[in-house]
Amino acid sequence: MAIERILLVQLADIGDLVLTTPAIAALREAIPLARIDLLASAHALPIVPDALVDRLIPFQRNGGAGFYAAPNLRTLLALRRRQYDTIVFFHHFTLRAGVFKFWLLVKASGARRIVGLKNRNIGFLSDWVEDEGFGARHQAQYWLNLVALLGADSSPRPARVKREAMPARAHGASAVPIVAMHTGSGGYSRARRWSPEGFAAVARGLQQAHDAEILLVGQPEDDGRLMENLLQKKPTNLVGATTLPQLADVIAEADLFIGADSGVMHLAAATGTPVLSLFGPSNPDAWRPWSPGACAVVLRSGVECSPCSYVGHGIGAREGCSARTCMKLLSARQVLLAARRLLDTGESAADPAPTTASASTGASAERRIKLLGVPVDAISYSGWMQRIGEWIAAGDGAHHVCTVNPEFIMIAQGDPIFFNILNRADICVPDGVGLLWASQRLGARLPERVTGSDGVPIIARHAAEQGWKLFFLGAADGIAERAAAVLRQQNPKLVVSGAYSGSPAEAEEDEIVDRINASGADILLVAYGAPKQDLWIARNLPRLDVAMAMGIGGSLDFIAGVVPRAPRWMRARGLEWLYRLLRQPWRLRRMLRLPRFALAILREGKRPPPEAKTPSETPRR
C-alpha cells in the first residue's frame, strides 16, 4: 500500500506554529506511517520537535519580495516534485488577496485532497471545517478539528515544543522562585505590549515578597534593557541570548512566566510553566495560553473596545489605537496580586477578566436588528428612559448607549474598532431616518426614529423628575455650561453636576475621568463628535462611576443656541440632514456616506439568505 504524503502549511510566526503542534501530534498519532512534511516560517521552525514530522520545509516571511522571494519560489518547485496526496492549511483565509498564494501552494503540492477552514473567501477546499470566526473557538482547537477530518483525535492536548539546554546555564533546584518575564510582544504588533515600568513594579514586588529571581527573556527584537535599568536588584537578562529551543528550556525551569500576548507566551504555555498573560487589543478567546492541565491566567482591563484585532472574520486593528488604554489600565498592583497568588498556591487571585463582550450583553429587551453588521435596537424613548432608571437603581457599572445613524454605519465599515464598539454597546438607538427605510427594505421594520438630539432634553426632563445627575463633556469652550444653563431653566430641579469641554486626547483621559467620578454624576453625555466620542467612552467605560454614558455629537450646540436645528416640519420628514448641509456646505463630504449607505442596503437586499451553519466538527467532502 502506498504511503500517504501530507503537507501541512502554517506560514505565520512562533505563536501560531506552537498552537499548531497539538494538531500535528494528533495527526502523527492517528497516521503513524504517513509521510508528514511541514511548511512553516523559517524563523519559527526550530521549535518543532523532530518526532512530529518527517521534513521541515522553511518558508521565508521577511524580505521585500515576501511570498515571491527567490528562496520561496524554489521551495514551490521542490514541492511539485514530492507530489503530495493531501495538503492541510492551518489558516483562516482572512484576506482574499492571500487566497491566490494558497492556491499556488495547492498547485505546487499536486495534492487532490485540500483541507482547511471554509469561509466566503475560499473556494477550492475538498474537505473543510466551517470558519466561525476568530474566538468562536481557540486557534489550537480549530486546528485539532481540521486534522479530525483525516482521522485524528480532536480532543484538547498540550502543545509540544523542542527544548535544548544552554551550555553555560546549569539547572537544578532553586531556593527561591524563578520568574521569567517577557516585556516584548514580538515584531507583529507592539500594541500588545505592557509598559516596562509596570513590569519593573511587579518585579520589585516579587523580589521583596518572595526574594524571586527575575529572568528577562525574549527574542532580539524584544529590548529588555529599559526594564533592567529600572530595577535596583539586577535581573538575569537573557533577551536575545537564546535560540528558541533554549528559550523554551529556560522558561520550563521557571516557577512562573509573566508576559503579554506573544509567541514567547505561547512557547511558555507549551512548557507547562504557570503563565500569567496580559491581553489588550488581541482576542483572548482565540489566543489565550493553550495549556490543558496546566495553570494559565489571563488578565484584561475590560475596556469595551478590547479586543479590537482578530474578531469575527477580520484582522481588525492589529496595531490597536494610539491611546492603548486597554493595556494602560492593567495596573501593576493587579498583575502583582495575581502573580503572588500563582506563586503561593498555583491559583489565580481572581477570575480572569471577561472574554469578548457579547453584542447582547446588557442590551435592551426590545428587538435588535443588524444593518450592514451594525446592531440597531427597536426601542422607544419611553423604553430607553425606563432602562436608564433600571441601570441607575442597579448600580452595576457604566452602560454605553450609541446613537446609530447611516453615517455611523458607513464609518464602522472601515473602522474595525468603531465597528466592535457598536456591536458591544448596551443600546444602539436608531438615530436616522435612513435606518427606518433600511429596516423596512430588509424586512425588519423599526418602529420609530429615536435621536440623540431629541433624547438629551428628554433625559434632562426625566433627570429632573427622578433626581438623576448629569455631566456634560465636550463641545467648544463654554458651550457645555451654556447648554446646562438652558436645560436647568427648562427643568428647575435638574442637577448638572459637571460641565467641561476637555479633549478626547489620551493624555487627558485620567484627569477627565477623575473629574467625572468626583462629580457624582449618574449620566455622562459626551459631545466630541463621531466616532471620537464613542471611542473615548469605550476606552474608559470600566472606570467611569456613572450608570450611562452616551455620545451626543452636536446636541449641546443645538441646546445652547449656537447652531439652529432644522424646522420641525423638516425633522418630521427626515430632511434635517438637508438643512444642515445647506447651512454647513463643508458637510458635503460627510454626507456622501448617505448614498453609499443606500447602495449598500440595496445590495444587501439582493443577497440570498445565509445558509444554516454546519457544526465545525462536521466534515465536508
N, C-alpha and C positions, 0 to 999 in steps of 0.2 A: 504494500500500500504506500502511495506517495506521501511524503511528509508535508504537512500543510505549512505554507510560508505566510507569515503575518507581519505586516509592517505597522508599527504604532507611531503616531505622529503627535508630538507635543512641542510646539515651537516657541512657547512662552518661556519665562525665566524660572529661577530657582524654586520659588514657592509653588508655582503651577506644576512643575515636574515632581516635587515632593508629594503633592496631593494626588498625583497620578500613580504613584508606586503601589498603593493598595490594589488598584485595578490590575496593574501589571502582575503583581504577585498572585492575585486570584486567577488570572488567565494562565500563568505558568503552572499553577497547581492543577487547573482543570485540563490543560492540554500539555502534559509534560514533554511529549515527543515533538511538538510543533517547533518550527524554526521561527523564533520571535526576534525581530530587529526593532530598534528604537531610533527614530529620527527626532533629535531634540537639539536645543540650544547648546552650542559647544561650551558655553560658559557654565551651564548647569549640569551637564552630563557627568562630571566626576562624582556626583552624589549618588548615582545609581549603583546598587550592589551588583557585583559580577554575576551572581547566580540568577538574577531576574530575567536577563535577556541574553541572546546569543551574540548579537552585534550591536555596538553603539555607533550610530552614524551622526557625526557632528554637523550642525547647521549654523551658519554664521548669521547672527542677528544684527551685528554692528556694521558700520561702513556705509558709504554714500549710496551704493547700489542696492543695499538691503537684500531682499529676497533674490534679486537677479545678479548678485555678486558672482564673480567668476567661480569661486570655490563651490557655491551652491548650485550653479549650473552643471558643474562637473558631477556633483552629487546626484542630480536628477538623471544624468546619463547613466551613472552607475546603478541607480535603482532599476532602470529599464532592463539591464542585463540580468537582474536577480529574479524577475518575473514572479511577483507575489500573488498569492491567491486572495488575500484579504488585506484591506487597509482600514485602520481604525483611527479616526480623528478625535482627539481629546480637546475639542474647541467648540465654541458656541456659534461660529459663523456670524458674528455680530455685524460686521461691515460687508456690504455687498461687494465693495471693491476688492476685498480679500478673498472672496469665493473663487475668483479666477485662479489665484495662486494654488488653492487647494485642488482645483480641477486639474492643474498642471501636474500636481503630485499624483493624482489618481492615474493620469495618462502615463506618467513616467513609471509608476509602480507596476502597471499592467494588471492590477487587481480587478476582479469582476465583482467581488463582494466588498461593498463600501459601507462602513459603519460609522454613524455619528449622530449628533443631536439634530433633530428636524425643526426648522423654522421657515419663515417665508423667504429667506434669502438663499436657501439651498435646495437644489432640485435633482441632484444626481446620486442620492444615497439609495442603496438597495435594502439596508436594514437600519432601523433608527429607533431612538427614544425621543419622545416629544420634548422639545426645549420649552420648559415652562417659565424660563427667565432666571436671571441671577438671583439667588437667595430662595427660590422655591424649594431647593434642597441644597445641601453643601456640595461644593465642587467635587470633593472626593467621592460622594455618593453618586453624583451624576456619572462619573467615570466607572464606578462599580456596576451601575445599571447598564452601561454600554457593553461592558465585557460579558454581562449576563446573557446578552444575545448570542454569544459564542459558547455558552455552556458553563461560564464561570459562576461562582457563588457571589451574590451581590451583598452579602451581609457585611456590615462595617468591620473593618480590620485596621490595625495601625499602619501608618506609613513606614517604609523601610529606607534607610539611608546608609551609605558607606561611612565607616569610621576608620580613622588612622591616627595613631598616637604621634604627638610632636616629639621629635628626637630629644629636645632639650627640656621637656616637661615631664617630670616624674609624677605618677599617680599614686594615690594612697589615701588612707583615712585622714580627714582634716579635723582638727579640734574645733574649728569654727565653721559656720555655714559659708558656703561659696555662692555668691550671687552674680550671675552673668547678666550684663546689661548691654543692650544694643540701642544706641541713641540714633541710629540712622533709619532708613527705610528703603535702601537700595536706590538705584538710579531711575526707577519708573515714575515715582510720584513723591516729591518732597512734602506734599500737603499732608501726608500721613504722619509726619514726624512730630514728636512731642519736644518741648524745649529742653536744651541741655541743663538749664537752671533747675527745671523740675526733676530731671534725673539726678542731678547733684544733691538736691534736697533729700530725695529718697535714699540715696547712697549714704549721706551723712546720718540720717535717721537709723538705717540698718547697721552702720558701723557703731553708733552709740548704743543701740538697744541689744544688738546681737554680736558685736565685735566681728561683723561679717567681712569676709574678703571679697572685694569688688573686682570682677573681671570685665573689662571693656572688650567687646567682641564685635566683629563685623567685617565687611569687605573693604577694599581700599577706598571706595567712594564714600564710605561712612567715616567721617573725621571725628575721632574721639578725643582730640587734644583739648578742645574747649572745656569739656566736662572734667577732664583730668586736671586742668588748671583751677577748677572751682572747688577742688577737694584738698583739704589740708593733709589728710591721710591718703597718700597716693594709691590709686588702684593699679592693678596689673593691666597694662594696655596691650591687647593682642589684636587691635583693629588693623586689618590688612597684613597681619603677620602669619596667617594660616591659609592652608588650602581648604576647600570645602569639607573634605573628609576629616581633616584635622580640627576644623571648627566644630563639626558635629561631635567629635570626641571630647573636646574641651567642654562644650555645653553639657554633654552627658554626665560629666563628673561634677557638675554644679548642683546645688540644692534648690535653686530657683533661677528662672530666666525671666527678665522683665524687658519688654520692648514693644514697639508699635507694630502694626500690621506690616509684614515684610517677608521676603523669602527666608531670612535668618530666623524669624519667629516660627515659620513652618518647619524649618530644619530642627529647631529646638523641640517643638512638639513631637517630632518623629523620634527623638532620642528617649522619650519618656520622662524627661525632666519636667517638674511642675512649671507651668507657663502662666505668667500674668501679662496679658496683651492689652494694648491701648488702641481703641478704634475711634476714628473720627469720620473722615469722608468716605472710607471704604465700607463695604457691606458685610457685616459680621455673619449674616445668615449664609453667605456664600463662602466667606474666607476665614471664619473663626478657626482657632487652632484645632486641628484634627488629631485627637489623641484618645481613641476609645480605650477606656480602662485606666487612663491617667488623669491627672488633675490639670485642668486648664480653665482659667478665669478671664472673662472679657470685661473690661471697664470702658464705659462710654459716658459722655456728658449728657446725652439725652436731648440735644437740641433738635428741633423739628426738621431742619434741613439735612440732617445726617441720617442715613448715608446719602451721598449725592453722586457716587460713582458706582457703576455696575449694579443698577437697579432695574428690574424688569428685563427688557431685551436690549437695552442700550448701554453704551460705555459711560454716558453721563459726563459729569465734570470730574475727570480723573485728577486734576490738579486742584480740586476744591475751589474755594473762594479766597480772596486776599485777606479776609478777616481771620480765617482759621479759628473761629470761635469754638468750634466743636472740640478742638484739641486744647485750646487755652483754658476752657472751663474744667478740664480734668485737673484737679488740684493735687499738689504733692502730698497733702495730708490723706486724701482719698487713696492714692496709689500706695503710700506707705502703710496705711492701715491694712489694705488687702495683702500686701507683701508680708507684713509681720504675721498676719493670721495664717498665711500659707506656710511660712517657716515654722510657726509654733505647732500647728495642728494639721496642716495639709488641706485646710478648708478655706473657702472664701469668707471674708469679713461680712459680705453682703451678697445678695443675689446679683448676678450680672444684670447690667442695665438692660432695659427692654430692647428687643430687636426692632427691625424696620417697622415703623408705625403703620398701622393699617388705615386705609382710606376711610373706614367706617368707625375708627376708634373715636368715641365721644361724639360722633356725628348726630345730626338731628334725627328725630324719629320719623320725619317726613321722607317721602320717596326721593331717591337720589338717582340722577341720570348722568351719563357722560357724553360730552360733546368734544370730539377730537381728542379723547383721552382725558379730558379735564372734568372733574365732577361738578355738578350743579344741583343744589337741593331745591325741591319743590316746597318752599317754605313761605309762610305769610309773615307780615310784620308782627301780628299778634303771637304767632308761634315762636318767632325769634325772641320777642321780649320775654315770653314765658321761659324760654331756655336760659336767657341771661339770669333771670331770677333764680332758677334752679342752680346754676353754677355758683352764684354768689352765696346762696344758702348752704351749698355743699362744702364750699371752701376747699375743693380738691385740686387746686392749682389753676394755672392760666390756660385759657382756651382761645384758639385762634379762629377768627372769622374773616373770610376773604370775600370781597365784593367782585364777583367774576363778571366780566363783560367780554365781547368779542375780541377787544384789543388784548386783554389778559390772555385769552386762549391762544392767540397767534404769537404773542411773546413767548408763551410757555413752549410752543413747538420748537423754538430754537434755544431755549434756556432750560437745561435739564434740572438745575437747582430749583428754579421757579416752578417748573412742572411738578416736581416731587412735593414741594410745599403745598401747592393747590390740592394735590391728591391726599395730603395728610391733614389738612385743615379740618377743624371740627364742623364748621358750616361754611359752605360756599353759596352765598345768596346770588340770585340771578339779576345782576345789575346791568341790564342792557336789553333793549327791545329786540336786538338781533338774536338773543338767546331764545326768546319766545317763538320767533319764526323758525329757528333751527330745530327746537324741540318738536314743534308741530310737524316740520318737514320729515323728521326721523321717527315720527310716530310715538313720541313720549312727551306729550304736551306739558308745559309748565303753567301753573295757574295764574301767576301774575308776576310783574316785574317788582323786585324789592331792591331799592337802590341805597347806596351809602349816603348820598346827598340828602335824600328824604329820611333816611334812617337815623341820622345824627340828631335832628330835632325831636324825633320820636323817642330816641333813647334818653335825651335830656328831659323830656316830659315825664317819662316813666321813672327816671332817676330822682326827679323832684318829688314824685309821689311815694316812691319806695325807699328813699334815703340812700340811694346809690351815689357814690362819689366818683367824679370823672377827672381824668388827667388828659390834657391836650398836648401833644408833642408834634413839632414840625411847623411847616409854613414859614413865611418870611418873618423877620423880627417884628414883634408886636402884634402880629395877626392872631395868634392863638389867644392872647389876652383880650383882644377886641371881640373875638368870637365868643369867648367865655362871658364877657360882659353882656353881649346881646342875649345869649341864652339865659343868663340869670335874670335879665329884665323880663323875658318872656315867662320864666319859671322861677318866681321869687324864692322858692325853697330849695332850688338846685345848689348842690355843693360841688364846686370845681376846686379840687384840692391841689391842682397844679397846672401851669401852662408854661411851656418852654419851647423855644424854636429848635435849639440843638442842631445836630447834624447826624446823618447816617454813617459818618466815618467811623471805622472801627476803633480809632484812637479815643473816641469819646464815649464808647459803649459803657464802660464801667461807671463813669461818673453819672451818666444819664440814668442807668438802671438804679443806682443808689438814690438818685433824686426821686424817681417814681416810687420806689419802695418806701422811702421815708414819708411820702405824702399820704399813705394810707388809702390810695385810690382803689376802687373796685373795677373800674373800666378804663382802659387806655386806648385813646384814639390817636392814630399816627398819620400825619399828613406830610410824608416825604415823597409822595408820588410813586406810581408803579414802575417797576417792581420793587424799588428800593425799600418801601415801607414794609412790605411783607417779608422781604429778605431779612430786614432788621428784626422784625418780630420773631421770625423763626429762629434766628441765631440766639436770641436772648430769652425765649419763652420759658425755659426751665427755671430761670432765676427771677422772673417777674412775679411780684406778690400781688397780682391782680386776678380777677376772675375771667375777664375777657380782654383781648387785645385785637384791634381791627385797624386796617389801613383805610383812610378816608379820602385820599387824593386831595382834590381842591375844595373839599367841603367847607373848610374853615374860611377860605377866601369868599365863598358864597355867603356864609353866615355873617361874616364881618362886613359885607357890602363892598369888598374890594373888587370883586368880579360879579357882575349881574348874572343871574340864571336866566335861562330861556323863559319866555312867557308860558303860562300854564297850558295854553292850548297846544303849543309846540311840544311840550313834555308829554302831554296826553297822547299825542300822535307819534311819539317816538322820534321827534325831529330835534331833540336837544343837541345832538351831535352837529347838525347843520348850523344851528345858531352859534355854537361855539366856534365852528370853523369860519363863519362869516366875521366874527369879532376877532378871531385869532388865526389869520391865514397861515401862520407858521405851523399850525397843527396838521397841515395837509399831508405831510409825510407820515405822520402817525395814523391819520385817517385812512391811508391806503391799505391798512390792515383789514378794514371792514370788507371791501370787495374780495380780498384774499380769503377772509373767513367764509364769505358766502360761497365762493367757488369750492372751497374745501368741504363744506357741508353738502353741496350738490354732488360732489364726487363720492362722499361717504354714503349718500343715499342710494347710489347706483351699485354699491358693492353688495355681493350676496352675503347673507348672514354667515358668521363664522361656524365652521363645523365643530361638533362636540369634540372636546379633547379626549384622546385616548390616554389612559394612565401610562406614566412614563416607564413603568416596568413591562408594558406590553410590547413584544417585538413586532416589527413590521417587515414584510418581505415583498 
